[in-house]
């Protein structure tokens, strides 16, 4: 199995999106204190907006009075920066999205530091007794050299049942999904998606989606638990890669083929 150095930062990474989330019992006073939270994070997340969500329809406005709020709508306060990071806050969850991930612990702006910063601001303003669920999710996408079973197995230790359903016979996006216990209060939702070739990706693509979570975590234990979630994702990622894909990740983007 491939082992990736702890301090590795890849010039051509597969990861496309990273998501961290804490859930908690609904805080009905949250809306009244959102402004205080904004002031805690504004120097790192200066852009803000209110999103009204209902049935996957979004409306945005600087002033809530300018939006006709439908019955049953969910308010989401979003704080963003120029580095592709956003914090979303709603009455029962805080979610951090990152679209330009380089490293969990290393580099100029490691994702763990962003999590720690957001949690500190949240804990200062809101008094959730515990987090009912914390989760960390890494969504990776890699290109295949050819849309064949042999190319898939060369680059990845894939869970897709390619022996029964040969890759070159897959005509639409297809997926494999499993939910599995990975330790004490540690659960993994793993999904692979195969994307058939297009004019832009002649060999097709594969998406590796690792979503690890724990339930009922104390507010003072969340960072330690998040480190464990990350170690689990790292181990699963290492178990899925094969040498040709690792070498591709290590090449500079302009040299990657």
C-alpha positions as CSV (number, residue, x, y, z in Angstrom):
1,X,0.0,0.0,0.0
2,X,1.2,3.5,-0.8
3,X,2.4,5.7,2.1
4,X,2.2,9.4,1.7
5,X,4.7,11.5,3.7
6,X,3.0,13.5,6.5
7,X,4.3,16.8,5.2
8,X,3.6,16.1,1.5
9,X,2.1,19.0,-0.6
10,X,1.4,17.8,-4.1
11,X,1.8,20.2,-7.1
12,X,-0.9,18.3,-9.0
13,X,-3.4,17.0,-6.3
14,X,-6.6,15.1,-6.9
15,X,-8.5,16.8,-4.2
16,X,-11.1,19.3,-5.6
17,X,-13.2,20.1,-2.6
18,X,-12.9,19.7,1.2
19,X,-15.8,20.1,3.6
20,X,-15.8,20.3,7.4
21,X,-19.1,20.4,9.3
22,X,-20.3,20.5,12.9
23,X,-23.9,19.9,13.7
24,X,-25.6,20.8,17.0
25,X,-29.1,21.0,18.5
26,X,-31.0,24.0,17.0
27,X,-30.0,27.3,18.5
28,X,-33.0,29.5,18.3
29,X,-31.1,32.6,19.4
30,X,-28.4,32.1,16.7
31,X,-29.8,34.7,14.3
32,X,-29.7,37.4,17.0
33,X,-25.9,36.8,17.5
34,X,-24.8,36.2,13.9
35,X,-23.4,39.8,13.7
36,X,-21.2,39.1,16.7
37,X,-19.8,35.9,15.0
38,X,-19.3,38.0,11.8
39,X,-17.1,40.4,13.7
40,X,-15.0,37.5,15.1
41,X,-14.2,36.2,11.6
42,X,-14.4,39.3,9.4
43,X,-10.6,40.0,9.2
44,X,-10.2,36.6,7.5
45,X,-13.6,36.3,5.9
46,X,-14.5,39.8,4.8
47,X,-17.2,38.9,2.3
48,X,-20.7,38.1,3.6
49,X,-24.1,37.3,2.3
50,X,-27.5,35.9,3.4
51,X,-28.8,32.9,1.5
52,X,-32.5,31.9,1.7
53,X,-32.8,28.2,0.8
54,X,-36.0,26.3,0.0
55,X,-36.4,23.4,-2.4
56,X,-32.9,24.1,-3.8
57,X,-33.8,27.6,-4.8
58,X,-31.5,30.4,-3.7
59,X,-32.1,34.1,-3.1
60,X,-29.4,36.5,-2.0
61,X,-29.6,39.9,-0.5
62,X,-27.6,42.3,1.6
63,X,-30.7,43.3,3.5
64,X,-33.1,40.6,4.7
65,X,-36.1,42.9,4.3
66,X,-35.4,42.9,0.6
67,X,-36.2,39.2,0.3
68,X,-39.7,37.8,0.5
69,X,-39.0,34.8,2.8
70,X,-41.2,31.8,1.9
71,X,-42.7,29.6,4.6
72,X,-40.3,26.9,5.7
73,X,-37.2,28.7,4.2
74,X,-33.8,28.1,5.8
75,X,-31.5,31.0,6.5
76,X,-27.8,30.5,5.8
77,X,-25.2,33.2,6.6
78,X,-22.2,32.8,4.4
79,X,-18.7,34.4,5.1
80,X,-16.1,34.1,2.3
81,X,-12.6,35.1,1.4
82,X,-10.5,35.4,-1.7
83,X,-8.8,32.1,-1.1
84,X,-11.8,30.0,-2.0
85,X,-12.9,29.3,1.6
86,X,-16.3,29.9,3.0
87,X,-18.1,29.4,6.3
88,X,-21.8,28.7,6.3
89,X,-23.8,29.1,9.5
90,X,-27.4,28.1,10.0
91,X,-29.5,27.3,13.1
92,X,-28.2,23.7,13.5
93,X,-24.8,23.5,11.7
94,X,-21.6,25.3,10.8
95,X,-19.9,24.2,7.5
96,X,-16.6,25.2,6.1
97,X,-16.0,24.7,2.3
98,X,-12.6,24.8,0.7
99,X,-12.1,24.6,-3.1
100,X,-8.3,25.2,-3.2
101,X,-6.9,22.7,-0.8
102,X,-3.1,22.2,-0.5
103,X,-2.6,20.6,2.9
104,X,-4.4,19.7,6.1
105,X,-1.4,20.7,8.4
106,X,1.3,22.2,6.1
107,X,1.6,25.1,3.7
108,X,0.7,28.8,4.0
109,X,-2.9,28.3,5.1
110,X,-3.5,24.7,6.3
111,X,-7.1,23.6,6.5
112,X,-6.8,22.6,10.1
113,X,-5.9,26.2,11.0
114,X,-9.0,27.4,9.3
115,X,-11.1,24.9,11.2
116,X,-9.5,25.9,14.5
117,X,-10.1,29.6,13.8
118,X,-13.8,29.1,12.9
119,X,-14.5,26.9,15.9
120,X,-12.9,29.4,18.2
121,X,-15.1,32.2,16.9
122,X,-18.2,29.9,17.1
123,X,-17.4,28.7,20.7
124,X,-16.9,32.3,21.9
125,X,-20.4,33.5,20.7
126,X,-22.6,30.3,20.8
127,X,-22.9,27.9,23.7
128,X,-23.7,24.6,22.1
129,X,-23.4,21.9,24.9
130,X,-21.9,19.4,22.3
131,X,-21.7,18.7,18.6
132,X,-24.2,16.0,17.6
133,X,-22.2,15.2,14.5
134,X,-18.8,16.3,13.1
135,X,-17.7,15.4,9.7
136,X,-14.8,15.8,7.3
137,X,-15.2,15.1,3.6
138,X,-12.6,15.0,0.8
139,X,-13.8,14.9,-2.8
140,X,-11.1,13.9,-5.3
141,X,-11.2,13.6,-9.1
142,X,-8.6,12.0,-11.3
143,X,-8.2,11.3,-15.0
144,X,-7.9,7.9,-16.5
145,X,-5.4,7.1,-19.1
146,X,-8.1,5.2,-21.0
147,X,-11.7,4.3,-20.2
148,X,-10.9,0.6,-19.7
149,X,-10.9,-1.8,-16.8
150,X,-7.1,-2.2,-17.2
151,X,-6.5,1.5,-16.9
152,X,-8.7,1.8,-13.9
153,X,-6.9,-1.0,-12.1
154,X,-3.5,0.4,-13.1
155,X,-4.2,3.8,-11.4
156,X,-6.5,2.9,-8.6
157,X,-7.4,0.0,-6.2
158,X,-11.0,0.7,-7.2
159,X,-14.1,-0.7,-5.5
160,X,-16.1,-0.4,-8.7
161,X,-17.3,-3.9,-9.8
162,X,-15.4,-3.6,-13.1
163,X,-14.9,-7.4,-13.5
164,X,-18.7,-7.8,-13.7
165,X,-19.3,-4.5,-15.5
166,X,-16.3,-3.7,-17.7
167,X,-15.4,0.0,-17.7
168,X,-15.5,0.3,-21.5
169,X,-19.1,-0.8,-21.4
170,X,-20.2,2.0,-19.0
171,X,-22.3,4.5,-20.9
172,X,-23.3,6.9,-18.2
173,X,-21.9,8.2,-14.9
174,X,-22.0,5.2,-12.6
175,X,-21.2,4.9,-8.9
176,X,-20.4,2.5,-6.0
177,X,-21.2,3.5,-2.4
178,X,-20.7,2.0,1.0
179,X,-21.3,3.1,4.6
180,X,-18.9,1.4,7.0
181,X,-17.7,1.6,10.6
182,X,-14.0,2.4,10.8
183,X,-13.4,2.5,14.6
184,X,-14.9,3.6,17.9
185,X,-17.5,6.3,16.9
186,X,-15.9,6.6,13.5
187,X,-18.0,6.0,10.3
188,X,-17.1,6.3,6.6
189,X,-19.3,7.0,3.7
190,X,-17.2,6.1,0.6
191,X,-18.4,6.7,-3.0
192,X,-16.7,6.2,-6.3
193,X,-18.1,7.7,-9.5
194,X,-16.9,6.7,-13.0
195,X,-17.4,9.5,-15.6
196,X,-17.3,8.3,-19.3
197,X,-15.0,10.1,-21.8
198,X,-15.9,13.5,-23.1
199,X,-14.3,15.7,-25.7
200,X,-12.3,17.3,-22.8
201,X,-11.4,14.1,-21.0
202,X,-10.8,11.4,-23.6
203,X,-9.9,8.8,-21.0
204,X,-12.8,9.6,-18.7
205,X,-12.5,10.4,-14.9
206,X,-13.0,8.8,-11.5
207,X,-14.2,10.6,-8.4
208,X,-13.2,9.3,-5.0
209,X,-15.4,10.7,-2.2
210,X,-14.4,10.1,1.4
211,X,-16.8,11.3,4.0
212,X,-15.9,10.4,7.6
213,X,-17.9,11.4,10.7
214,X,-18.4,10.9,14.4
215,X,-21.5,11.4,16.6
216,X,-21.9,13.2,20.0
217,X,-18.5,14.9,20.3
218,X,-17.7,17.4,23.1
219,X,-16.9,21.0,22.1
220,X,-13.4,20.7,23.7
221,X,-12.7,17.4,21.8
222,X,-13.6,18.4,18.3
223,X,-10.1,19.3,17.0
224,X,-8.7,16.0,18.3
225,X,-11.5,14.1,16.8
226,X,-11.1,16.0,13.5
227,X,-7.5,14.9,13.4
228,X,-8.7,11.3,13.7
229,X,-11.2,11.8,10.9
230,X,-8.4,13.1,8.7
231,X,-6.1,10.2,9.6
232,X,-8.9,7.8,8.5
233,X,-9.4,9.6,5.2
234,X,-5.7,9.6,4.6
235,X,-5.4,5.9,5.2
236,X,-8.4,5.2,2.9
237,X,-6.9,7.5,0.2
238,X,-3.5,5.7,0.4
239,X,-5.3,2.3,0.1
240,X,-7.1,3.5,-3.1
241,X,-4.1,5.0,-4.9
242,X,-1.6,3.1,-7.0
243,X,1.9,4.2,-8.1
244,X,1.0,5.7,-11.5
245,X,-1.5,8.0,-9.9
246,X,0.9,9.0,-7.2
247,X,3.5,9.9,-9.7
248,X,1.0,12.0,-11.6
249,X,0.2,13.9,-8.4
250,X,3.9,14.6,-7.9
251,X,4.4,16.1,-11.3
252,X,4.1,19.8,-12.0
253,X,0.6,20.7,-13.5
254,X,2.2,21.8,-16.8
255,X,3.9,18.4,-17.1
256,X,0.9,16.3,-16.0
257,X,-0.6,14.2,-18.8
